[in-house]
């Protein structure tokens, strides 16, 4: 009878330990790495851009042009409150890409060397747009 009692206690103890471990594991947060976002239809921005870097670029557009996402991106057909970021339907997206290329060329050609204090180091969207959708055109007579 003592052998049976000892076996029963041993099985009960092992079962209790396993049950406790399983119960506690339910409260441990999942330690999986979040999946890296893969952006599609990037034609000017680097294909390996991080989500944080992309947000910075987009926020710079917001600030420099005084616009929101819908200025360049197309609303989703399923849910107009969401954007189809990969879509090229909105003409402003193509214009933005061209402007990014133009700005990069100008910066590479004219601002690639170290500049002196007080000199322009580079141009950006804000240089011409100054928070406006369309840059102001001024004709200066000499």
C-alpha positions, 0 to 999 in steps of 0.5 A: 500500500505504501508503494502505491501511495508513493507512486500516487504522490509522485504522479500528483506532484509531477502533474501539479508542476506541469499544470502550474508551468502551463498556467504560468506560460499563458501569462508570459508575453509572446517574445516573437520578433515583430515581422518587418514591414515590407513596403511595395511600389517604392520607386525613389525611396530605398527598398529597405527603408525602415518603418520609422524612416518612412514615417519621417519622410512622410512627415517631412512632406506633411510639414513642407507642403502643409498636406495630409496623406490623402494629398498624394495617396489614394483612399482605399476602395473598401474603406475610404478612411484608409489609404492604398499607399502602394497605389499610383492613381493619385497624380501628386504621388508621381509629382512627389517622386519627380520632385524627390529626384530633382532635389537629390540631383540638385543637392548632389551637384551643388551641395555635396561639399562641406559648406561654410557657416551660414551657407545652405547645406542642402535644399528640401521640399520646404525650400520652395514650398514653405508649407504650401501645396504649390510653391509661390512663383515670384518673378524678380526683375533685375 
